[in-house]
């Protein structure tokens, strides 16, 4: 049965995860203790051989081999190889769970579209949902060992009530080299078409909605079957397994305690060497983490087995059949009396709180993150509107035109692109009607001035010279 500890971690508290470390069922200790005992036994055997059975020359050679193995172990990218592999396996594991067909949407559509309070309408609805559940049972028999143990043959499926003897004969008479889990879905479509001809389904739109839901249900059955067919490439699993086993094979030799080959002369102080730990704590932690990571991937790569955390497929079958038949039979047309709700006539409905949840009622409503922004004490005033083409010399308009400079220089610094000379008010120029294109240009609004605007005198001299040139081209009338 699936190990669930969601309630234990509902609230974060001191030692919340620590309490989970002492559970045995579904734990990493249950998965890994045999491999850990083998590793400790081999490590202790090599340690006893080195300390008691080897000569000095043999110890020297062994020390060279141990240093080589210790350096070689660091060359294997364990974190990268295992991390990517376990991420791939976990994503595939959750995708397989979401691919399990559930009849909840289909049963609601059947209840709404297949009408009739008589025995014929009741039989149609129950048979449609029975076909849907039969398709899921057939596909789960193909992928789950638990379901196969429960229904080892088609005869057991018939005895369980998912299929009749006549349907079994039709099912077995259809010869195909492939899995026939899709046959009940075809029966479903044929029966739905017959219900449409009888008027039990009142229009083609309802029939199309019903068949769309069936196709989504059948698609999940097909996807579940293909997840079982197409596994993660075997070469990738082999690479990860070889990487982990070779890493700890190097650690068995390279992490042994080595004696100092240089013996101190008489009267010389003995140098401090490595601490002689008979049990390599850090190496055992590495074994626990890396080998445990590999065991996690090994457990969830196929969640349709009989491990502690594998999916409860038999309970899903029981639940789906019971819920679907209740919804289309006992609950068909069964409505509670239609009355006014408790908050009828109230402008703002407020459900009551219990004493245990009264603190939640005192919390303010979230209105947006900017509602908590502290503004300056001076009230912000809007600038008066200006004529088209006029350039504002206020700092706000300057920073609106140069937002990037405002970020780097600050809101109080003047823009370097604005001239510091005092600008004089411009004289209004009368628009003189000129024929042709010049007349149109005269009537257009004055273009906006540049940021680095020139002196008013230069502008007036340029405009007067431009008028003289225009008079030469087209004399005024």
C-alpha positions as CSV (number, residue, x, y, z in Angstrom):
1,X,0.0,0.0,0.0
2,X,1.2,3.5,-0.8
3,X,3.0,5.2,2.1
4,X,1.4,8.6,2.7
5,X,2.9,11.1,5.2
6,X,1.2,14.3,3.9
7,X,-0.5,15.0,7.2
8,X,2.8,14.8,9.1
9,X,4.3,17.6,7.0
10,X,1.2,19.8,6.8
11,X,2.8,22.4,9.1
12,X,6.5,23.2,9.2
13,X,7.8,22.8,12.7
14,X,11.0,21.9,14.6
15,X,12.1,18.4,13.7
16,X,9.2,18.0,11.2
17,X,11.2,15.8,8.8
18,X,13.3,14.3,11.6
19,X,10.3,12.3,12.8
20,X,10.0,10.7,9.4
21,X,13.5,9.3,9.6
22,X,12.4,6.5,12.0
23,X,9.8,5.0,9.8
24,X,10.7,1.6,8.2
25,X,8.0,0.9,5.7
26,X,8.7,2.7,2.4
27,X,12.0,4.1,3.8
28,X,15.4,4.2,2.2
29,X,16.8,1.9,4.9
30,X,14.4,-0.9,3.8
31,X,15.6,-0.5,0.2
32,X,19.3,-0.1,0.9
33,X,20.3,-2.1,3.9
34,X,21.3,-5.2,2.0
35,X,23.7,-3.3,-0.3
36,X,25.1,-1.4,2.7
37,X,25.9,-4.7,4.5
38,X,27.7,-6.0,1.5
39,X,29.7,-2.8,1.2
40,X,30.7,-2.9,4.8
41,X,31.6,-6.6,4.7
42,X,33.9,-6.0,1.7
43,X,35.5,-3.0,3.2
44,X,36.2,-4.8,6.5
45,X,37.7,-7.8,4.6
46,X,40.1,-5.5,2.7
47,X,41.0,-3.6,5.9
48,X,41.9,-6.8,7.8
49,X,43.9,-8.1,4.9
50,X,46.0,-4.9,4.6
51,X,46.6,-4.7,8.4
52,X,47.4,-8.3,9.2
53,X,48.3,-10.3,6.1
54,X,50.4,-8.1,3.9
55,X,54.2,-7.6,4.2
56,X,55.8,-4.2,4.1
57,X,56.6,-4.4,0.4
58,X,53.1,-5.5,-0.3
59,X,51.7,-2.7,1.8
60,X,53.8,-0.2,-0.2
61,X,52.3,-1.5,-3.5
62,X,48.8,-1.6,-2.1
63,X,49.3,2.1,-1.0
64,X,50.1,3.1,-4.5
65,X,47.1,1.3,-5.9
66,X,44.8,2.8,-3.2
67,X,46.0,6.4,-4.0
68,X,45.4,5.7,-7.7
69,X,41.9,4.4,-7.0
70,X,41.1,7.4,-4.8
71,X,42.1,9.8,-7.5
72,X,40.1,7.9,-10.1
73,X,37.0,7.9,-8.0
74,X,36.9,11.7,-8.2
75,X,36.8,11.6,-12.0
76,X,33.4,10.0,-12.2
77,X,30.7,12.8,-12.4
78,X,28.3,11.1,-10.0
79,X,26.1,14.1,-9.2
80,X,25.6,15.0,-12.9
81,X,24.9,11.4,-14.0
82,X,22.6,10.5,-11.1
83,X,20.8,13.8,-10.9
84,X,19.8,13.9,-14.5
85,X,18.7,10.3,-14.5
86,X,16.6,10.5,-11.3
87,X,14.9,13.7,-12.6
88,X,14.0,11.9,-15.8
89,X,12.6,8.9,-13.9
90,X,10.6,11.1,-11.5
91,X,9.0,13.0,-14.3
92,X,8.1,9.8,-16.1
93,X,6.7,8.4,-12.8
94,X,4.3,11.3,-12.3
95,X,3.3,11.3,-16.0
96,X,2.3,7.6,-15.7
97,X,0.1,8.4,-12.7
98,X,-1.7,11.2,-14.6
99,X,-2.2,8.7,-17.5
100,X,-4.4,6.3,-15.4
101,X,-7.9,6.5,-16.9
102,X,-10.5,7.9,-14.5
103,X,-14.2,7.9,-15.5
104,X,-15.2,11.0,-13.6
105,X,-15.6,13.3,-16.5
106,X,-17.2,10.6,-18.7
107,X,-19.8,9.6,-16.1
108,X,-20.9,13.2,-15.7
109,X,-21.4,13.5,-19.5
110,X,-23.3,10.2,-19.7
111,X,-25.6,11.3,-16.9
112,X,-26.4,14.6,-18.7
113,X,-26.8,13.3,-22.2
114,X,-28.3,9.8,-22.0
115,X,-31.9,10.3,-20.9
116,X,-34.6,7.9,-19.6
117,X,-36.0,7.0,-16.2
118,X,-37.1,3.6,-17.4
119,X,-35.2,0.3,-17.4
120,X,-33.9,0.8,-21.0
121,X,-32.3,4.2,-20.1
122,X,-30.9,2.8,-16.9
123,X,-29.4,-0.1,-18.8
124,X,-27.9,2.1,-21.4
125,X,-26.1,4.3,-18.9
126,X,-24.8,1.5,-16.8
127,X,-23.6,-0.5,-19.8
128,X,-21.8,2.5,-21.2
129,X,-19.9,3.0,-18.0
130,X,-19.2,-0.7,-17.6
131,X,-17.6,-0.7,-21.0
132,X,-15.4,2.2,-20.0
133,X,-14.3,0.4,-16.8
134,X,-13.7,-2.8,-18.7
135,X,-11.3,-1.0,-21.0
136,X,-9.3,0.3,-18.0
137,X,-9.2,-3.2,-16.4
138,X,-7.9,-4.7,-19.6
139,X,-5.1,-2.2,-20.0
140,X,-4.2,-2.4,-16.3
141,X,-3.9,-6.2,-16.6
142,X,-1.3,-5.6,-19.2
143,X,0.9,-3.2,-17.2
144,X,0.3,-3.9,-13.5
145,X,1.3,-7.1,-11.7
146,X,-1.1,-6.5,-8.9
147,X,-4.1,-6.4,-11.3
148,X,-2.8,-9.4,-13.2
149,X,-2.7,-11.4,-9.9
150,X,-6.3,-10.4,-9.3
151,X,-7.6,-11.1,-12.8
152,X,-5.2,-13.7,-14.3
153,X,-7.6,-14.6,-17.1
154,X,-10.6,-13.2,-19.0
155,X,-12.8,-15.6,-17.1
156,X,-11.9,-13.8,-13.9
157,X,-12.9,-10.5,-15.5
158,X,-16.3,-12.1,-16.5
159,X,-16.8,-13.4,-12.9
160,X,-16.1,-9.9,-11.6
161,X,-18.9,-8.5,-13.6
162,X,-17.0,-6.3,-16.0
163,X,-18.0,-8.5,-19.0
164,X,-20.8,-10.9,-19.8
165,X,-20.4,-14.3,-21.4
166,X,-21.8,-13.0,-24.8
167,X,-19.3,-10.2,-24.7
168,X,-16.5,-12.6,-23.9
169,X,-17.4,-14.7,-26.9
170,X,-17.3,-11.6,-29.2
171,X,-14.1,-10.4,-27.5
172,X,-12.3,-13.7,-28.1
173,X,-13.6,-14.2,-31.6
174,X,-11.9,-11.0,-32.7
175,X,-8.5,-12.2,-33.7
176,X,-5.7,-9.7,-33.4
177,X,-1.9,-9.9,-32.7
178,X,-2.1,-6.8,-30.5
179,X,-3.6,-5.9,-27.2
180,X,-7.4,-5.6,-27.5
181,X,-8.1,-3.2,-24.6
182,X,-9.7,-0.9,-27.2
183,X,-12.6,-3.2,-28.0
184,X,-14.9,-2.0,-25.2
185,X,-14.4,1.5,-26.4
186,X,-15.7,0.5,-29.8
187,X,-18.7,-1.1,-28.1
188,X,-19.2,2.2,-26.3
189,X,-19.4,4.1,-29.5
190,X,-21.8,1.6,-31.2
191,X,-24.1,1.7,-28.2
192,X,-24.0,5.5,-28.0
193,X,-24.9,5.7,-31.7
194,X,-27.8,3.3,-31.0
195,X,-29.0,5.5,-28.1
196,X,-28.9,8.5,-30.5
197,X,-31.2,6.7,-33.0
198,X,-33.6,5.7,-30.2
199,X,-33.8,9.4,-29.1
200,X,-32.1,8.7,-25.7
201,X,-29.5,11.2,-26.8
202,X,-31.5,14.2,-28.0
203,X,-29.1,15.8,-30.5
204,X,-25.8,15.4,-32.3
205,X,-24.1,18.0,-30.2
206,X,-24.6,15.8,-27.1
207,X,-23.5,12.8,-29.0
208,X,-20.3,14.6,-30.1
209,X,-19.6,15.7,-26.5
210,X,-20.0,12.1,-25.3
211,X,-17.7,10.7,-27.9
212,X,-15.1,13.4,-27.2
213,X,-15.0,12.4,-23.5
214,X,-14.7,8.8,-24.5
215,X,-11.8,9.6,-26.9
216,X,-9.9,11.3,-24.0
217,X,-10.5,8.4,-21.8
218,X,-9.3,5.9,-24.5
219,X,-6.3,8.1,-25.1
220,X,-5.2,7.7,-21.5
221,X,-5.6,4.0,-21.8
222,X,-3.4,4.0,-24.9
223,X,-0.8,6.3,-23.3
224,X,-0.6,4.0,-20.2
225,X,0.0,1.0,-22.5
226,X,2.7,2.9,-24.4
227,X,4.5,3.9,-21.2
228,X,4.7,0.2,-20.4
229,X,5.9,-0.6,-23.9
230,X,8.5,2.2,-24.4
231,X,10.9,2.2,-21.4
232,X,13.8,4.6,-20.7
233,X,16.7,3.5,-23.0
234,X,18.5,0.6,-21.5
235,X,21.9,2.0,-22.3
236,X,21.2,5.0,-20.0
237,X,20.2,2.8,-17.1
238,X,23.3,0.7,-17.7
239,X,25.5,3.8,-17.7
240,X,24.1,5.0,-14.4
241,X,24.4,1.6,-12.8
242,X,28.0,1.0,-13.9
243,X,29.0,4.6,-12.8
244,X,27.6,4.0,-9.3
245,X,29.1,0.5,-8.9
246,X,32.5,1.4,-10.3
247,X,32.7,4.5,-8.0
248,X,32.2,2.5,-4.9
249,X,34.5,-0.2,-6.2
250,X,37.2,2.4,-6.3
251,X,36.2,3.6,-2.8
252,X,36.6,0.2,-1.4
253,X,40.3,0.3,-2.2
254,X,41.1,4.0,-2.2
255,X,39.4,4.9,1.1
256,X,41.3,2.4,3.2
257,X,43.6,3.6,6.0
258,X,47.2,3.6,4.9
259,X,50.3,3.4,7.2
260,X,53.0,6.0,6.9
261,X,55.9,4.4,4.9
262,X,58.5,6.6,6.5
263,X,59.3,5.3,10.0
264,X,60.7,8.0,12.4
265,X,64.3,7.8,13.5
266,X,65.1,7.3,17.2
267,X,64.5,10.5,19.1
268,X,62.5,12.1,16.3
269,X,58.9,13.3,16.9
270,X,56.3,11.1,15.3
271,X,54.4,13.1,12.6
272,X,50.7,13.4,12.8
273,X,49.1,11.3,10.1
274,X,45.6,10.5,9.1
275,X,43.1,9.4,11.8
276,X,42.8,5.7,11.8
277,X,39.0,5.1,11.5
278,X,38.0,1.5,11.3
279,X,34.6,2.6,10.0
280,X,34.8,5.2,7.1
281,X,32.0,7.6,8.1
282,X,32.2,10.0,5.1
283,X,32.5,7.1,2.6
284,X,29.4,5.5,4.2
285,X,27.5,8.7,3.8
286,X,28.5,8.9,0.1
287,X,27.3,5.3,-0.3
288,X,24.1,6.1,1.4
289,X,23.4,9.1,-0.8
290,X,24.5,7.9,-4.2
291,X,23.3,4.3,-3.9
292,X,20.1,5.5,-2.3
293,X,19.6,7.8,-5.2
294,X,19.9,4.9,-7.5
295,X,17.5,2.8,-5.5
296,X,14.9,5.5,-5.6
297,X,15.1,5.5,-9.4
298,X,14.9,1.7,-9.3
299,X,11.8,1.7,-7.3
300,X,9.7,4.3,-9.2
301,X,10.9,3.5,-12.8
302,X,8.0,1.1,-13.0
303,X,5.3,2.2,-10.5
304,X,2.9,-0.7,-11.4
305,X,4.7,-3.3,-9.4
306,X,4.4,-4.4,-5.8
307,X,6.8,-2.0,-4.0
308,X,5.6,0.0,-1.1
309,X,5.2,3.2,-3.1
310,X,3.8,1.7,-6.2
311,X,0.3,2.7,-7.4
312,X,-2.7,1.1,-5.8
313,X,-4.3,-0.1,-9.1
314,X,-6.7,-2.5,-7.5
315,X,-8.2,0.1,-5.3
316,X,-8.5,2.4,-8.3
317,X,-10.5,-0.2,-10.1
318,X,-12.8,-0.7,-7.2
319,X,-13.3,3.1,-6.8
320,X,-13.9,3.8,-10.5
321,X,-16.6,1.1,-10.9
322,X,-18.5,2.0,-7.8
323,X,-18.4,5.8,-8.3
324,X,-19.3,5.6,-12.0
325,X,-22.3,3.3,-11.5
326,X,-23.6,5.4,-8.6
327,X,-23.5,8.6,-10.7
328,X,-25.3,7.2,-13.7
329,X,-27.9,5.1,-11.9
330,X,-28.8,6.1,-8.3
331,X,-28.0,9.8,-8.9
332,X,-29.6,10.1,-12.3
333,X,-32.3,12.8,-12.0
334,X,-31.9,12.8,-8.2
335,X,-31.8,16.5,-7.1
336,X,-32.2,18.0,-3.6
337,X,-35.0,20.5,-3.2
338,X,-34.2,23.9,-4.7
339,X,-34.3,26.5,-1.8
340,X,-32.8,29.9,-1.1
341,X,-29.3,29.7,0.3
342,X,-28.4,31.1,3.7
343,X,-26.9,34.3,2.3
344,X,-30.0,35.3,0.3
345,X,-30.3,39.1,0.3
346,X,-26.9,39.8,1.9
347,X,-24.6,42.1,0.0
348,X,-21.4,40.5,1.2
349,X,-21.6,36.8,2.2
350,X,-19.3,35.9,5.1
351,X,-19.2,32.2,6.1
352,X,-18.7,31.7,9.9
353,X,-15.5,30.7,11.6
354,X,-15.0,28.2,14.4
355,X,-13.0,29.1,17.5
356,X,-10.0,27.1,16.1
357,X,-10.0,29.2,12.9
358,X,-11.0,32.5,14.3
359,X,-7.5,33.9,13.8
360,X,-7.9,33.7,10.1
361,X,-10.9,36.0,10.1
362,X,-8.7,38.9,11.5
363,X,-6.2,38.9,8.7
364,X,-6.6,41.7,6.2
365,X,-7.6,41.0,2.7
366,X,-4.9,41.1,0.1
367,X,-5.5,43.9,-2.3
368,X,-2.2,44.0,-4.2
369,X,1.5,44.5,-3.4
370,X,1.4,48.2,-4.2
371,X,-1.3,49.0,-1.6
372,X,1.5,48.7,1.0
373,X,3.8,51.2,-0.7
374,X,4.6,54.2,1.4
375,X,4.2,57.4,-0.7
376,X,5.9,60.7,0.0
377,X,4.2,63.2,2.4
378,X,3.8,65.9,-0.3
379,X,0.7,65.2,-2.4
380,X,1.4,64.5,-6.0
381,X,0.0,67.2,-8.3
382,X,-0.7,66.8,-11.9
383,X,0.9,69.2,-14.4
384,X,-1.4,71.3,-16.5
385,X,-2.0,70.3,-20.0
386,X,0.1,72.1,-22.6
387,X,-0.3,72.8,-26.3
388,X,0.7,70.3,-28.9
389,X,4.3,70.6,-29.8
390,X,5.3,72.4,-26.6
391,X,8.2,71.0,-24.6
392,X,8.0,71.0,-20.8
393,X,11.2,72.0,-19.0
394,X,10.1,70.4,-15.7
395,X,12.3,67.6,-14.3
396,X,9.4,65.1,-14.6
397,X,9.2,65.7,-18.4
398,X,12.9,65.5,-18.7
399,X,13.1,62.1,-16.9
400,X,10.1,60.9,-18.9
401,X,12.1,61.6,-22.1
402,X,15.3,60.1,-20.8
403,X,14.3,57.1,-18.6
404,X,17.7,55.3,-18.9
405,X,19.6,58.3,-17.7
406,X,17.2,58.7,-14.9
407,X,18.0,55.3,-13.6
408,X,21.7,55.8,-13.6
409,X,21.9,59.5,-12.5
410,X,19.0,59.6,-10.1
411,X,15.7,61.5,-10.2
412,X,17.2,64.8,-8.8
413,X,20.0,65.2,-11.3
414,X,19.4,67.3,-14.5
415,X,19.6,65.6,-17.8
416,X,22.8,66.4,-19.7
417,X,20.9,66.6,-23.0
418,X,18.9,69.7,-21.9
419,X,20.3,73.1,-22.6
420,X,20.9,75.2,-19.4
421,X,20.2,78.4,-21.2
422,X,17.0,80.2,-20.3
423,X,14.5,79.8,-23.0
424,X,12.5,82.8,-24.1
425,X,8.8,82.5,-24.9
426,X,8.2,82.1,-28.6
427,X,6.1,84.5,-30.6
428,X,3.0,83.1,-32.3
429,X,3.4,83.0,-36.0
430,X,0.4,83.7,-38.2
431,X,-0.4,80.9,-40.6
432,X,-0.4,82.5,-44.2
433,X,-2.4,80.5,-46.8
434,X,-0.1,79.4,-49.5
435,X,-1.3,77.4,-52.5
436,X,-0.3,73.9,-53.2
437,X,2.0,71.9,-50.9
438,X,3.4,75.0,-49.2
439,X,-0.1,75.9,-48.0
440,X,-0.5,72.5,-46.5
441,X,2.8,72.7,-44.8
442,X,2.0,76.0,-43.3
443,X,-1.2,74.7,-41.8
444,X,0.4,71.6,-40.2
445,X,1.3,71.9,-36.5
446,X,4.7,72.9,-35.5
447,X,7.0,69.8,-34.9
448,X,8.1,69.2,-31.4
449,X,11.4,70.8,-30.5
450,X,14.5,68.7,-29.9
451,X,15.8,68.1,-26.4
452,X,19.0,70.0,-27.2
453,X,17.0,73.0,-28.5
454,X,18.8,76.0,-29.9
455,X,18.4,79.6,-28.9
456,X,15.2,81.3,-29.8
457,X,17.1,83.9,-31.9
458,X,18.5,81.3,-34.2
459,X,15.1,79.8,-34.7
460,X,13.5,83.1,-35.6
461,X,16.3,83.9,-38.1
462,X,15.9,80.5,-39.7
463,X,12.1,80.9,-40.0
464,X,12.4,84.4,-41.5
465,X,14.9,83.2,-44.2
466,X,12.6,80.2,-44.9
467,X,9.6,82.6,-45.5
468,X,11.7,84.7,-47.9
469,X,12.6,81.6,-50.0
470,X,8.9,80.6,-50.0
471,X,7.9,84.0,-51.3
472,X,10.3,83.7,-54.2
473,X,8.8,80.4,-55.2
474,X,5.2,81.3,-54.7
475,X,4.4,85.1,-54.3
476,X,1.7,85.9,-52.0
477,X,-1.7,86.8,-53.4
